[in-house]
C-alpha cells in the first residue's frame, strides 16, 4: 500500500499540492510571522507556493491575515518577499 502524501492548499492560487512543495508561513506565540522552509517551527501555519505571485495574491486578498489571525504590516510583507525571492 503506497504511503499517503499530505496535501495542503496554497493561500494564493488556492490549489491543493503536496505539503513538501509548499512554503509554510508561521505565526509564533509572540505574534511574529516568518517563513518555515522545513515545516517544523512551532505555531500556527499557512501554506504558499514557492512563487512571489502567490504571495502577492494572498496578501492582496488578505488571506494571510485571515489564516494566521494577525494583521500583516508592510515591514513583514517586505521581509516575506525578500525571503521568498532568496529561495528562488
DSSP file (Angstrom, degrees, kcal/mol; ACC not computed):
  #  RESIDUE AA STRUCTURE BP1 BP2  ACC     N-H-->O    O-->H-N    N-H-->O    O-->H-N    TCO  KAPPA ALPHA  PHI   PSI    X-CA   Y-CA   Z-CA
    1    1 A X              0   0    0      0, 0.0     3,-0.1     0, 0.0     2,-0.0   0.000 360.0 360.0 360.0 126.6    0.0    0.0    0.0
    2    2 A X        -     0   0    0      1,-0.1     2,-0.2     3,-0.0     3,-0.0  -0.314 360.0-102.1 -68.2 148.9    1.5    3.4   -1.0
    3    3 A X        -     0   0    0      1,-0.1     2,-0.2    -2,-0.0    -1,-0.1  -0.462  38.8-110.3 -71.1 139.0    2.3    5.9    1.7
    4    4 A X        -     0   0    0     -2,-0.2     2,-0.6    -3,-0.1    -1,-0.1  -0.510  25.9-142.0 -72.4 133.9   -0.3    8.8    1.9
    5    5 A X        -     0   0    0     -2,-0.2     2,-0.2    -3,-0.0    -1,-0.1  -0.869  18.1-125.7 -98.6 120.7    1.1   12.2    0.8
    6    6 A X        -     0   0    0     -2,-0.6    13,-2.8    12,-0.1     2,-0.4  -0.463  27.0-155.6 -67.8 133.3   -0.2   15.1    2.9
    7    7 A X  E     -A   18   0A   0     11,-0.3     2,-0.3    -2,-0.2    11,-0.2  -0.863  12.4-176.7-111.6 144.0   -1.8   17.8    0.8
    8    8 A X  E     -A   17   0A   0      9,-2.7     9,-2.8    -2,-0.4     2,-0.5  -0.948  24.9-118.3-135.4 157.3   -2.2   21.5    1.7
    9    9 A X  E     -A   16   0A   0     -2,-0.3    38,-0.5     7,-0.2     2,-0.2  -0.832  24.1-126.8-100.9 131.4   -3.9   24.4   -0.1
   10   10 A X  B  >  -b   47   0B   0      5,-2.2     4,-1.2    -2,-0.5    38,-0.2  -0.555  10.4-142.6 -72.5 135.1   -1.9   27.4   -1.3
   11   11 A X  T  4 S+     0   0    0     36,-2.4    37,-0.1    -2,-0.2    -1,-0.1   0.778  96.3  45.2 -69.1 -26.3   -3.3   30.7    0.0
   12   12 A X  T  4 S+     0   0    0     35,-0.2    -1,-0.1     1,-0.1    36,-0.1   0.971 128.2  17.9 -83.2 -60.5   -2.5   32.5   -3.3
   13   13 A X  T  4 S-     0   0    0      2,-0.1    -2,-0.1     1,-0.0     3,-0.1   0.563  91.1-134.7 -92.8  -9.1   -3.6   30.2   -6.1
   14   14 A X     <  +     0   0    0     -4,-1.2     2,-0.3     1,-0.2    -3,-0.1   0.689  55.0 143.4  64.7  21.3   -5.9   28.0   -3.9
   15   15 A X        -     0   0    0      1,-0.0    -5,-2.2    -6,-0.0     2,-0.5  -0.704  53.5-122.3 -91.6 143.9   -4.5   24.8   -5.5
   16   16 A X  E     +A    9   0A   0     -2,-0.3     2,-0.3    -7,-0.2    -7,-0.2  -0.740  43.3 164.4 -82.8 127.3   -4.0   21.6   -3.4
   17   17 A X  E     -A    8   0A   0     -9,-2.8    -9,-2.7    -2,-0.5     5,-0.1  -0.937  45.8 -78.5-139.1 160.1   -0.4   20.5   -3.6
   18   18 A X  E >   -A    7   0A   0     -2,-0.3     3,-1.8   -11,-0.2     4,-0.4  -0.359  43.5-121.6 -59.4 140.3    1.8   18.1   -1.7
   19   19 A X  G >  S+     0   0    0    -13,-2.8     3,-1.3     1,-0.3    -1,-0.1   0.821 109.3  60.3 -54.2 -37.3    3.0   19.7    1.6
   20   20 A X  G 3  S+     0   0    0    -14,-0.3    -1,-0.3     1,-0.3    -2,-0.1   0.708  99.4  57.2 -68.4 -19.8    6.7   19.3    0.7
   21   21 A X  G <  S+     0   0    0     -3,-1.8    29,-0.5     2,-0.0    -1,-0.3   0.561  99.9  74.5 -85.6  -8.2    6.2   21.5   -2.4
   22   22 A X  S <  S-     0   0    0     -3,-1.3     2,-0.4    -4,-0.4    27,-0.2  -0.673  75.1-128.2-108.0 158.5    4.9   24.5   -0.4
   23   23 A X  E     -C   48   0B   0     25,-3.5    25,-2.6    -2,-0.2     2,-0.5  -0.878  24.6-136.6-102.4 136.7    6.4   27.0    2.0
   24   24 A X  E     -CD  47  36B   0     12,-1.6    12,-3.6    -2,-0.4     2,-0.5  -0.798   6.3-153.1 -97.0 131.2    4.8   27.4    5.4
   25   25 A X  E     -CD  46  35B   0     21,-3.5    21,-1.9    -2,-0.5     2,-0.4  -0.908  21.4-158.7 -98.3 129.5    4.2   30.9    6.9
   26   26 A X  E     -CD  45  34B   0      8,-3.1     8,-1.6    -2,-0.5     2,-0.6  -0.907  18.1-156.3-117.9 135.5    4.3   30.6   10.7
   27   27 A X  E     -CD  44  33B   0     17,-2.9    17,-1.5    -2,-0.4     6,-0.2  -0.951  24.9-148.8-103.1 118.7    2.8   32.9   13.4
   28   28 A X    >   -     0   0    0      4,-2.5     3,-1.3    -2,-0.6    15,-0.1  -0.199  31.4 -96.5 -78.3 175.8    4.7   32.3   16.6
   29   29 A X  T 3  S+     0   0    0      1,-0.3    -1,-0.1     2,-0.1    14,-0.1   0.788 126.7  56.6 -63.2 -28.1    3.3   32.6   20.1
   30   30 A X  T 3  S-     0   0    0      2,-0.1    -1,-0.3     1,-0.0    -3,-0.0   0.608 120.7-109.4 -79.1 -11.8    4.6   36.1   20.2
   31   31 A X  S <  S+     0   0    0     -3,-1.3     2,-0.3     1,-0.3    -2,-0.1   0.521  71.3 138.8  96.9   7.3    2.7   37.0   17.0
   32   32 A X        -     0   0    0      1,-0.0    -4,-2.5    38,-0.0     2,-0.4  -0.620  43.7-138.8 -86.4 146.3    5.7   37.3   14.7
   33   33 A X  E     +D   27   0B   0     -2,-0.3     2,-0.3    -6,-0.2    -6,-0.2  -0.819  29.8 157.5-103.9 142.8    5.5   35.9   11.1
   34   34 A X  E     -D   26   0B   0     -8,-1.6    -8,-3.1    -2,-0.4     2,-0.4  -0.979  42.0-102.0-154.6 162.6    8.3   34.1    9.4
   35   35 A X  E     -D   25   0B   0     -2,-0.3     2,-0.6   -10,-0.2   -10,-0.2  -0.747  27.1-158.1 -89.6 136.9    8.8   31.6    6.6
   36   36 A X  E     +D   24   0B   0    -12,-3.6   -12,-1.6    -2,-0.4    -2,-0.0  -0.920  14.2 176.5-118.5 102.7    9.4   28.0    7.6
   37   37 A X  S    S+     0   0    0     -2,-0.6    -1,-0.1     1,-0.2   -12,-0.0   0.740  82.4  45.7 -81.0 -22.9   11.1   26.0    4.9
   38   38 A X  S    S-     0   0    0    -14,-0.1    -1,-0.2   -15,-0.0    -2,-0.0   0.673 100.1-130.8 -91.6 -19.8   11.4   22.8    6.9
   39   39 A X  S    S+     0   0    0    -15,-0.1    -2,-0.1     3,-0.0   -14,-0.0   0.729  79.9 103.4  77.5  21.9    7.8   22.8    8.2
   40   40 A X        +     0   0    0      2,-0.1    -3,-0.0     0, 0.0    -4,-0.0   0.556  40.2 114.3-114.4 -12.0    8.9   22.2   11.8
   41   41 A X        -     0   0    0      1,-0.1     2,-0.2   -13,-0.0    -5,-0.1  -0.320  69.0-113.6 -65.2 143.5    8.6   25.5   13.5
   42   42 A X  S    S+     0   0    0    -16,-0.1     2,-0.2     2,-0.0   -13,-0.1  -0.487  71.6  61.5 -75.6 147.7    6.0   25.7   16.3
   43   43 A X  S    S-     0   0    0     -2,-0.2     2,-0.3   -15,-0.1   -15,-0.2  -0.655  92.2 -40.0 129.4 176.4    3.0   28.0   15.8
   44   44 A X  E     - C   0  27B   0    -17,-1.5   -17,-2.9    -2,-0.2     2,-0.3  -0.572  63.4-161.1 -76.1 134.5    0.0   28.4   13.5
   45   45 A X  E     - C   0  26B   0     -2,-0.3     2,-0.3   -19,-0.2   -19,-0.2  -0.857  21.3-177.2-124.8 154.6    0.8   27.8    9.9
   46   46 A X  E     - C   0  25B   0    -21,-1.9   -21,-3.5    -2,-0.3     2,-0.3  -0.952  25.2-125.9-140.5 157.2   -0.4   28.6    6.4
   47   47 A X  E     +bC  10  24B   0    -38,-0.5   -36,-2.4    -2,-0.3     2,-0.3  -0.830  22.3 178.1-118.2 145.8    1.0   27.4    3.1
   48   48 A X  E     - C   0  23B   0    -25,-2.6   -25,-3.5    -2,-0.3   -38,-0.1  -0.972  33.4-107.4-137.0 150.8    2.1   29.2   -0.1
   49   49 A X        -     0   0    0     -2,-0.3     2,-1.8   -27,-0.2   -27,-0.1  -0.307  45.0-100.1 -65.6 162.8    3.6   28.0   -3.4
   50   50 A X  S    S+     0   0    0    -29,-0.5     2,-0.4     4,-0.1    -1,-0.1  -0.296  93.2 105.9 -80.7  52.8    7.3   28.9   -3.9
   51   51 A X     >  -     0   0    0     -2,-1.8     4,-1.5     1,-0.1     3,-0.4  -0.999  68.2-144.6-140.2 130.1    6.2   31.8   -6.1
   52   52 A X  H  > S+     0   0    0     -2,-0.4     4,-2.5     1,-0.2     5,-0.2   0.827 102.0  62.0 -64.3 -31.1    6.2   35.5   -5.3
   53   53 A X  H  > S+     0   0    0      1,-0.2     4,-2.5     2,-0.2    -1,-0.2   0.881 102.0  50.4 -63.6 -37.6    2.9   35.9   -7.3
   54   54 A X  H  > S+     0   0    0     -3,-0.4     4,-2.4     2,-0.2    -1,-0.2   0.893 110.1  50.6 -66.7 -38.6    1.1   33.6   -4.9
   55   55 A X  H  X S+     0   0    0     -4,-1.5     4,-2.3     2,-0.2    -2,-0.2   0.926 110.6  49.3 -62.0 -44.7    2.4   35.6   -2.0
   56   56 A X  H  X S+     0   0    0     -4,-2.5     4,-2.6     1,-0.2    -2,-0.2   0.924 112.1  48.0 -61.1 -45.5    1.2   38.8   -3.7
   57   57 A X  H  X S+     0   0    0     -4,-2.5     4,-2.1     1,-0.2     6,-0.3   0.909 111.9  49.3 -62.2 -42.5   -2.3   37.3   -4.4
   58   58 A X  H  <>S+     0   0    0     -4,-2.4     5,-2.0     1,-0.2     6,-1.0   0.873 113.7  45.8 -66.1 -37.6   -2.6   36.0   -0.8
   59   59 A X  H ><5S+     0   0    0     -4,-2.3     3,-0.8     3,-0.2    -2,-0.2   0.891 111.3  52.3 -71.6 -39.4   -1.6   39.4    0.6
   60   60 A X  H 3<5S+     0   0    0     -4,-2.6    -2,-0.2     1,-0.2    -1,-0.2   0.888 114.0  42.2 -64.4 -39.2   -4.0   41.3   -1.7
   61   61 A X  T 3<5S-     0   0    0     -4,-2.1    -1,-0.2    -5,-0.2    -2,-0.2   0.433 110.2-123.4 -87.4   1.8   -6.9   39.2   -0.7
   62   62 A X  T <>5 +     0   0    0     -3,-0.8     4,-1.9    -4,-0.2    -3,-0.2   0.740  67.4 139.4  62.4  25.0   -5.9   39.3    2.9
   63   63 A X  H  >< +     0   0    0     -5,-2.0     4,-2.5    -6,-0.3     5,-0.2   0.845  67.7  54.3 -66.6 -34.0   -5.8   35.5    3.0
   64   64 A X  H  > S+     0   0    0     -6,-1.0     4,-2.4     2,-0.2     6,-0.2   0.929 108.1  48.9 -66.2 -44.5   -2.7   35.5    5.1
   65   65 A X  H  >>S+     0   0    0     -7,-0.3     4,-1.0     1,-0.2     5,-0.9   0.900 114.4  45.7 -62.0 -41.3   -4.3   37.8    7.8
   66   66 A X  H  <5S+     0   0    0     -4,-1.9    -2,-0.2     2,-0.2    -1,-0.2   0.918 114.9  46.5 -68.5 -43.1   -7.4   35.5    7.9
   67   67 A X  H  <5S+     0   0    0     -4,-2.5    -2,-0.2     1,-0.2    -1,-0.2   0.884 122.6  33.7 -69.0 -38.4   -5.4   32.3    8.1
   68   68 A X  H  <5S-     0   0    0     -4,-2.4    -1,-0.2    -5,-0.2    -2,-0.2   0.480  98.8-133.4 -99.2  -3.3   -2.9   33.4   10.7
   69   69 A X  T  <5S+     0   0    0     -4,-1.0     2,-0.3    -5,-0.2    -3,-0.2   0.867  70.3 103.3  55.6  42.7   -5.4   35.6   12.6
   70   70 A X  S   <S-     0   0    0     -5,-0.9    -2,-0.2    -6,-0.2    -1,-0.2  -0.985  76.6-106.9-150.4 140.9   -2.9   38.5   12.8
   71   71 A X        -     0   0    0     -2,-0.3     2,-0.6    -3,-0.1     0, 0.0  -0.438  32.3-135.6 -67.8 144.6   -2.6   41.9   10.9
   72   72 A X        -     0   0    0     -2,-0.1     2,-0.1   -13,-0.1    -7,-0.1  -0.904  17.7-151.9-107.1 117.8    0.3   41.9    8.4
   73   73 A X     >  -     0   0    0     -2,-0.6     4,-2.1     1,-0.1     5,-0.1  -0.376  27.4-110.2 -84.1 165.3    2.5   45.1    8.5
   74   74 A X  H  > S+     0   0    0      1,-0.2     4,-2.3     2,-0.2     5,-0.2   0.857 118.9  55.9 -62.0 -35.7    4.4   46.5    5.5
   75   75 A X  H  > S+     0   0    0      2,-0.2     4,-2.2     1,-0.2    -1,-0.2   0.913 108.0  47.2 -63.5 -43.1    7.7   45.6    7.2
   76   76 A X  H  > S+     0   0    0      2,-0.2     4,-2.8     1,-0.2    -2,-0.2   0.896 110.0  53.7 -65.4 -40.2    6.6   41.9    7.5
   77   77 A X  H  X S+     0   0    0     -4,-2.1     4,-2.5     1,-0.2    -2,-0.2   0.922 109.3  48.3 -60.8 -44.5    5.5   41.9    3.8
   78   78 A X  H  X S+     0   0    0     -4,-2.3     4,-2.6     2,-0.2    -1,-0.2   0.916 112.2  49.4 -62.1 -43.1    8.9   43.2    2.7
   79   79 A X  H  X S+     0   0    0     -4,-2.2     4,-2.5     2,-0.2    -2,-0.2   0.931 111.8  47.5 -62.2 -45.7   10.6   40.5    4.9
   80   80 A X  H  X S+     0   0    0     -4,-2.8     4,-2.3     2,-0.2    -2,-0.2   0.913 112.6  50.0 -62.3 -42.7    8.5   37.7    3.5
   81   81 A X  H  X S+     0   0    0     -4,-2.5     4,-2.6    -5,-0.2    -2,-0.2   0.939 112.3  46.2 -60.5 -47.9    9.1   39.0   -0.1
   82   82 A X  H  X S+     0   0    0     -4,-2.6     4,-1.8     1,-0.2    -2,-0.2   0.903 112.9  49.9 -65.7 -39.8   12.8   39.1    0.3
   83   83 A X  H  X S+     0   0    0     -4,-2.5     4,-0.9    -5,-0.2    -1,-0.2   0.902 113.3  46.6 -62.7 -40.4   13.0   35.7    2.0
   84   84 A X  H  X S+     0   0    0     -4,-2.3     4,-1.3     1,-0.2     3,-0.4   0.880 110.7  51.5 -71.5 -37.3   10.9   34.2   -0.8
   85   85 A X  H  < S+     0   0    0     -4,-2.6    -1,-0.2     1,-0.2    -2,-0.2   0.841 105.7  56.5 -67.7 -31.6   13.0   35.8   -3.5
   86   86 A X  H  < S+     0   0    0     -4,-1.8    -1,-0.2     1,-0.2    -2,-0.2   0.774 103.5  55.4 -69.3 -25.3   16.2   34.5   -1.9
   87   87 A X  H  <        0   0    0     -4,-0.9    -1,-0.2    -3,-0.4    -2,-0.2   0.892 360.0 360.0 -72.2 -40.7   14.7   30.9   -2.2
   88   88 A X     <        0   0    0     -4,-1.3    -1,-0.2     0, 0.0    -2,-0.2   0.478 360.0 360.0 -72.7 360.0   14.2   31.2   -6.0
